[in-house]
Amino acid sequence: MEYLFSVVLVVHILAAIGVIGLVLVQHGKGADMGAAFGSGASGSLFGATGSANFLSRTTAVLAAVFFVTSLSLAYIASNKPKTTGSVMQDAVRSQAVQEPVAAGADKAGTPVESGSKTKDIPQ
C-alpha cells in the first residue's frame, strides 16, 4: 500500500508541474483584446476559436490526471491503517495525588455517619 501511495504521489506532483508549465506557456484568450480596438482583426475577439490545439488538449489531460490522483491520494490516506490507537495514548498520564483520608470519612473525604444507609450504596 505504501508503494502505491508513493507512485500516485509522484504522478500527482508531475501532473501539477506539467499543468503549471503548460498554462504559463499558452497564449491567453485576452491577449487578442487589442485587436478589437482598431488593429484590424476585430472578428477574432468573439469569433469561433476553432478546435483545441495540442497545448490546450495536453493541459486538459494533465488536469484530469491531477484530479484523479488527488482523489486517489485522499482515498488511500483515509483508508491507511492506524499504527497507534490515538495521539493521546502516547501522552504521559499524570497520577492523581491521593490526600490522606480523615478518620470517620469515606473514600471521597466526606464525613460518614455511623449506621447510615450510605455505606450500603456501592461507589
N, C-alpha and C positions, 0 to 999 in steps of 0.2 A: 504494500500500500504506500509505503514511503517512496518507493521508486516511481510509482505512478504520479504521486504528488509532485516530485521533482521534475518529471518530464512535462507535465501540464504547466508547471510554473515557468519553465524555460520557454515553452511555446508562447505562453501568455506575455512574457517580457519581450520576446522577439516580435510578436504581433503589435505590441504597444509601440515599440521603437519604429517599426515599419509604418504604422499609421501616422505617427508624428512626422516622420520623414516625408511620406507621400503627400500629406496635407501641406507641408511647408513648400514642397516643390511645385504643387499645382498652381495653375493660373486661376485666380478668383473670378467669380461672375461680376463682381463690382468693378473690376479693372477696366471694363469697356464703358464705364459710365461717361467718360469724357467724349466718347464718340457720339453720344446723343445730343451734345451741345455744339454742333457745327463741324465736327471732324469729317462728316461725310458718310459714316456707316451707322446712321441712327436706327436703321431697321434691325440691327443685330442686338439691340438692347432688350427688346421684349419678344424677339422672334424665336423660332424654334432653335433649340440648342443642338439638335441632332443627336445621333447615338453617342453613348458614353465612350470615351476613349480609353486607352489602356490604363492610364493612371487612375482614373476615377473607378474603373471596374476593380482594379487591384486594391484600391482603398476600401471599397465596399466588401470585398472578400476578406481582407485583413480585419475590418471592423466586425464582421460576422464571427471570425475566428476568435477575436478578442472577447466578444460577448459570450461565446460558448465556453471558452476557457475560464472566464470569470465565474460563470455558473458552476462549472466543474470544480473549481477550486473551493467555492463555497460549500458544495455538496461534500467533497472529500474532507474538508476541515470540520464540518459539523458531524460527520459520522466517524471521526477518528476516536478510537477507544481511549478512555481516560486511564492514564497510568497511576494516578493517585486519586483518592476519593474526592478531596476538595482542597482548596487553598488553605482553609482554616485548620485542616487536620495537622498540618506541619507547624502550626503556630505553637509557641510554648504556652502551655496551660498553667496558670498560677494556682497554687494550692490555697484554699481558704484557710485563714488562721483561725483556730478554734479558741474561743475565750473560755476561761475556767468557769465551770458551772457552779453557782452558789448552792449552798445547802438548802434543800426544800424547793428546788426549781427543776423543771423538766429539761429536755434536751435543747429547747429553743431559748431557755433562760427565763421563762415566765414562771412566777410562783404557782405552785400546785397545792391545793388544799388537800389535806389528808382525808381520805374517804370520799372524795368527789368522783363523779362519773367520768371525768375527763381522762382518767387513767385507762378506762376501758376502750377509748377511741384510738384505733391504730394511727400512727403518724408516718 
